[in-house]
Amino acid sequence: MRRYIVAGNWKMHKTEDEAVNLAMALIPLVADVRSVDVVLCPPFTALAPVGEVLKGSGLYLGAQNMHHEQQGAYTGEISASMLLPLRVSHVILGHSERRHYFSETDSQILEKVKAALGAGLIPILCVGETLAEREAGETESIVAGQLHGCLEGVEISQAEDLVVAYEPVWAIGTGRTATPEQAQEVHAFIRAKLTQYFGLDLADKMRIQYGGSVKPENASELMAQPDIEGALVGGASLDAGAFASIVRSV
Ligand code: PGA
């Protein structure tokens, strides 16, 4: 049985104080849930104080991005070695907003995945097609290309902890969710690709999250699919009650 993982991607929301308040409101609502890894991903500026609040709670802290180099002349960037002392354990990589607004490429994301794994961070690698790509029947080839581009050369010995998030771009922040069947179809395809890269035993243990307008109302149906082991939640993670009910529905 794979352990479910639900992550809240707070994106560019919440000042330091607001983030601390949200984390404090959430902790008691999920304190008794032992069977799910819960990861909070506030903006960089709130990682340290939210990390303090999460101490002893059993919840994990995640970053929304990182640079692949450990240090250097990269103005405005943050490295794995800066995240680790803040108790960050997970990092979202290749989110479609990074790909689209900041032109991140698969090869850059691959560097980040390798750097994160090398530093002992768990990458949450995001893949997913746009609406035009889905309508053109290209979903599988797009997702396959992204997986290949972002995982090529990743060591089998490091891959077990890696989490993949399938996030159809047309479902992110739009209120339009993939149906459980649509999501399962792509998740099964992703699992088959992971099997090809890492072998059956490992691929069977890896977690694949669904993301894109996950809400309390649709979470349990999505999570009931055989190849969906959790959710990457944007909008609904900004509300402690809504996020807690997604965690509990798993
Ligand atoms: P959403 O965002 O839940 O607001 O659709 C998901 C994501 O971007 O990870």
Residues whose N, C-alpha, C, O or C-beta is under 5 A from the ligand:
A	BS01	PGA	N9 A171 I172 G173 T174 G211 G212 S213 V214 L232 V233 G234 G235 A236
